[in-house]
Amino acid sequence: MWNDTALKKLFLASTPLIDVRSPVEFKEGSLPHSINLPIMNDEERTLVGTCYKEKGQAAAMKLGHELVSGAIKQSRIEAWANYINANPETQVFCFRGGLRSQISCQWMREAGIERQPIEGGFKKMRRFFLSKIEEAPLLPLFRLGGCTGSGKTQVLHQIKNAIDLEKLASHRGSAFGDNGVQPSQVRFENELSLEMMKAQDFTIVEDESAVIGKLTIPKRFFLHMRNSPLIVLKSNEETRIKNIFEEYVVASEFLTMNNALERIARRLGGARFKEVTEELKLAFEKPKTIDSHAGWISALLRYYYDPFYERDIKRQASQIIFEGSTNEILEFISDSIASKNR
């Protein structure tokens, strides 16, 4: 039943999923649209696993039923039931579609909820997602480049087939973009694979480095990106300062921004780091406005981000196919699609 066609339909429909694996397994790697409602918590799973190694499956199952019984068992059934009642299309899985999901579904049936576990479980679905990244034909791709703060993300959000890699990575791709809550590498790859499946005719992504925060873009996809045509968004300094202020500064405090600045201190150099740090401190002592923060933002662009960008864009000059404003780029993309479909 659960072949590639069925799995693609399942995920493209944004079908809710209950992952009954333990919390630590879910944290290490999860699937799009999944929620972790485990049949056993981490401690219970460890105890059962140890018992399995020492005494075999029958003893481990017996211990599992003893650990998850009475009020504990009832609370877990209720959690599944509440989620399924709110999301009637929900499917259930464990690691291989084995005992944990089978027992979970059995308990649900006893409570009046008919469910069958997804055959092959997480392992099968993980292979499905990896195959789309590593083997499936890749759509034509455009890269969107531009100076830091030029508004590339806002442009992407206006294009239907765009993939927002920074959103998938939960990181805004710079020293100041870390919010400390990135997904696992496995989750990132699974989400990227799904976005690739959703795209039609072409894909457009922001021109990223191979690593976003702590996450690595899959090698095949990254090479495809780097070999693809480059579109450059042009923005003036005033617009860039406004974008950076709104995206990074408005919701931040001095300590957060200062810590980010310290991460690039060596690259800035002592004198420039001191200058930007002092301006940053003074800015946060004033009312939080663009005018009060424009000085240090402008200096950081001039000393740090723009030199890196200028060197990178020179190396890629032969791949640039278009440069323009937001509206000009949107028009260019629209015209490119129209001519391809004629």
C-alpha positions in Angstrom: 0.0 0.0 0.0 2.6 2.5 1.0 4.6 2.8 -2.2 6.3 6.0 -3.4 3.1 7.2 -5.1 1.1 6.8 -1.9 3.7 8.5 0.2 4.0 11.4 -2.1 0.2 11.9 -2.0 0.3 11.6 1.8 2.9 14.4 2.2 1.6 16.7 -0.5 -1.8 16.6 1.2 -0.1 17.8 4.4 -1.5 14.7 6.2 -1.1 15.0 10.0 1.1 12.2 11.5 1.5 10.8 15.0 5.0 9.6 15.6 4.8 7.2 18.5 8.6 6.8 18.8 10.4 8.2 21.9 11.1 11.9 22.2 14.8 11.4 21.7 14.2 9.6 18.4 11.8 12.4 17.3 14.4 15.1 18.2 17.1 13.3 16.1 14.9 13.2 13.0 11.3 13.7 12.3 8.9 14.0 9.4 6.9 16.9 8.0 3.5 17.4 9.6 4.3 15.0 12.4 3.7 15.4 16.1 5.4 13.3 18.8 2.9 11.5 21.0 5.1 8.5 22.2 3.9 5.2 23.4 7.0 5.1 25.7 9.0 8.0 27.0 12.8 8.0 26.8 13.3 6.3 30.2 10.7 3.6 29.5 12.2 2.9 26.1 15.7 2.5 27.6 14.5 0.1 30.2 12.6 -2.0 27.6 15.6 -2.0 25.3 17.9 -3.2 28.0 15.5 -5.9 28.9 15.2 -7.0 25.3 19.0 -7.4 25.0 19.3 -9.3 28.3 16.1 -11.4 28.3 14.6 -11.3 24.8 11.4 -10.0 23.2 8.8 -11.7 25.4 10.3 -10.3 28.6 10.7 -6.8 27.0 7.1 -6.8 25.9 5.9 -7.8 29.3 7.9 -5.0 30.9 6.6 -2.5 28.4 3.0 -3.3 29.2 3.8 -3.0 32.9 5.5 0.4 32.5 2.7 1.7 30.3 -0.4 0.6 32.1 -3.3 2.1 34.1 -3.4 5.9 34.2 -0.3 6.2 32.1 -1.7 4.1 29.3 -5.0 5.9 29.4 -3.4 9.3 29.2 -1.5 8.3 26.1 -4.6 6.9 24.4 -6.4 10.1 25.2 -3.6 12.2 23.7 -3.9 10.2 20.5 -7.7 10.3 20.5 -7.7 14.1 21.0 -5.3 14.7 18.2 -7.1 12.4 15.8 -10.5 13.9 16.7 -9.1 17.3 15.8 -7.3 16.0 12.7 -9.4 13.1 11.3 -6.9 12.3 8.4 -4.1 11.5 10.9 -1.9 8.5 10.3 0.3 6.7 12.8 3.9 5.4 12.6 6.9 4.2 14.6 10.4 3.4 13.4 9.7 0.4 11.1 6.0 0.0 11.4 6.6 -2.6 14.1 5.4 -3.3 17.6 5.1 0.2 18.9 2.8 1.5 16.2 0.9 -1.8 16.0 0.2 -1.8 19.8 -0.7 1.9 19.7 -3.2 1.3 16.9 -4.6 -1.8 18.8 -5.1 0.4 21.9 -6.8 3.0 19.7 -9.1 0.4 18.2 -10.1 -0.8 21.7 -11.0 2.9 22.4 -13.1 3.0 19.2 -10.6 4.7 16.9 -9.8 2.7 13.7 -6.2 3.2 12.6 -3.5 1.1 10.9 0.2 1.9 11.2 2.1 3.1 8.2 4.0 0.1 6.8 7.7 0.5 7.0 7.4 3.4 9.4 9.9 6.2 9.7 12.7 4.2 8.1 10.8 3.8 4.9 9.6 7.4 4.7 13.1 8.6 5.4 14.4 6.6 2.4 11.6 8.0 0.3 12.6 11.6 1.1 16.3 10.9 0.6 15.6 9.4 -2.9 14.0 12.7 -4.0 17.2 14.6 -3.0 19.8 12.0 -4.1 18.3 10.4 -7.2 15.2 12.1 -8.6 15.5 14.5 -11.6 16.1 18.1 -10.4 14.0 20.9 -11.7 15.7 23.9 -13.4 16.8 26.3 -10.7 17.4 30.0 -10.3 19.4 31.5 -7.5 18.5 34.9 -6.0 21.5 36.9 -4.8 22.0 40.3 -3.5 23.7 42.3 -0.7 22.9 41.6 2.9 19.6 43.3 3.8 18.5 43.7 0.2 15.2 41.9 0.8 15.8 38.6 -0.9 13.4 36.7 1.5 10.6 39.1 0.7 11.0 38.5 -3.0 11.1 34.7 -2.5 7.8 34.9 -0.7 6.1 36.4 -3.7 7.2 33.5 -6.0 5.1 30.4 -6.0 7.9 27.8 -6.6 10.4 29.4 -4.3 12.1 27.3 -1.5 13.0 29.3 1.5 16.0 27.5 2.8 16.5 29.8 5.8 13.0 29.2 6.9 13.4 25.4 6.6 16.7 25.7 8.6 15.1 28.1 11.1 18.2 30.4 10.7 18.6 33.6 8.8 21.9 32.7 7.4 24.3 35.1 9.1 26.1 35.6 12.4 23.0 37.5 13.6 20.5 34.9 12.3 20.8 32.2 15.0 17.7 31.8 17.1 19.0 28.7 18.8 16.1 26.4 17.7 17.2 24.8 14.5 15.7 21.4 13.5 17.8 18.3 13.2 19.7 17.7 9.9 17.3 14.8 9.1 14.2 17.0 9.6 15.8 19.8 7.5 16.5 17.3 4.6 13.0 15.8 4.8 11.4 19.3 4.7 13.6 20.3 1.7 12.7 17.1 -0.1 9.0 17.9 0.3 9.5 21.4 -0.9 11.3 20.0 -4.0 8.3 17.7 -4.6 5.8 20.7 -4.4 7.7 22.8 -7.0 6.6 22.7 -10.6 8.5 23.7 -13.8 11.3 25.4 -11.9 12.7 26.3 -8.4 14.2 29.5 -7.0 16.2 29.7 -3.8 18.3 32.3 -2.1 22.0 32.0 -3.0 23.3 30.4 0.2 26.6 28.9 1.4 26.8 25.2 1.9 26.0 25.6 5.6 23.1 27.5 7.2 23.8 27.7 10.9 24.6 24.2 12.0 22.8 22.5 9.1 24.3 21.4 5.8 22.5 21.7 2.4 22.6 18.2 0.8 25.5 18.0 -1.5 23.7 17.2 -4.8 21.2 20.0 -4.3 23.9 22.5 -3.3 26.0 21.7 -6.4 22.8 22.1 -8.5 22.3 25.5 -6.9 25.9 26.6 -7.5 25.7 25.6 -11.2 22.5 27.4 -11.8 21.8 30.9 -13.2 22.0 33.8 -10.7 19.5 36.7 -10.4 20.8 39.7 -8.4 18.4 41.9 -6.3 19.6 45.5 -6.3 18.7 47.7 -3.2 20.0 51.0 -1.9 21.7 51.3 1.5 18.7 53.0 3.1 16.4 50.1 2.2 19.0 47.6 3.4 19.4 49.3 6.8 15.6 49.4 7.1 15.3 45.7 6.3 18.1 44.7 8.8 16.6 46.9 11.5 13.2 45.3 11.1 14.4 41.7 10.7 17.1 41.6 13.3 17.0 44.6 15.7 13.4 45.3 16.5 12.8 42.1 18.5 16.4 41.8 19.9 18.2 43.0 23.0 21.7 44.4 23.3 23.2 41.2 24.7 21.9 39.1 21.9 23.2 41.5 19.2 26.5 42.0 21.0 27.1 38.2 21.3 26.5 37.9 17.6 29.0 40.7 16.9 31.6 39.0 19.0 31.3 35.9 16.8 32.8 37.9 13.9 35.2 40.0 15.9 38.3 38.4 14.4 37.2 39.0 10.9 36.3 42.6 11.6 39.6 43.3 13.2 40.3 45.0 16.6 39.7 48.7 15.7 36.6 48.1 13.6 35.1 45.7 16.1 35.6 48.3 18.9 34.0 51.0 16.7 30.9 48.9 15.8 30.5 47.6 19.4 30.6 51.1 20.8 28.0 52.3 18.3 25.8 49.3 19.0 25.9 50.0 22.8 25.0 53.7 22.3 22.2 52.7 19.9 20.6 50.4 22.5 20.7 53.2 25.1 18.4 55.3 23.0 14.8 54.7 21.9 14.8 51.8 19.4 14.5 53.6 16.0 16.1 53.2 12.6 17.9 56.5 13.1 19.5 55.4 16.4 20.7 52.1 14.9 21.6 53.2 11.3 25.3 54.0 12.2 26.4 50.6 13.4 24.4 48.8 10.8 26.0 50.9 8.0 29.4 50.3 9.5 28.9 46.5 9.7 27.7 46.4 6.1 30.7 48.5 4.9 33.4 46.6 7.0 32.1 43.1 7.0 29.2 42.0 4.7 29.8 44.0 1.6 33.4 43.0 1.1 32.5 39.4 1.3 29.6 39.8 -1.1 31.6 41.8 -3.6 34.3 39.1 -3.8 31.7 36.3 -4.1 29.7 38.1 -6.8 32.8 38.7 -8.9 33.6 35.0 -8.8 30.1 34.3 -10.1 29.8 37.1 -12.7 29.5 34.7 -15.6 26.4 33.1 -14.1 24.4 36.4 -13.6 21.4 36.4 -16.0 19.5 39.4 -14.6 19.9 42.3 -12.1 17.1 44.5 -10.9 14.6 45.7 -8.3 12.0 43.5 -6.7 9.4 44.3 -9.3 11.8 43.9 -12.1 12.8 40.5 -10.9 9.2 39.4 -10.4 8.5 40.5 -14.0 11.6 38.7 -15.3 10.6 35.4 -13.5 7.0 35.7 -14.8 8.3 36.3 -18.4 10.7 33.4 -18.2 7.9 31.0 -17.1 5.6 32.4 -19.9 8.2 31.9 -22.6 9.0 28.4 -21.4 5.3 27.4 -21.5 4.7 28.7 -25.0 
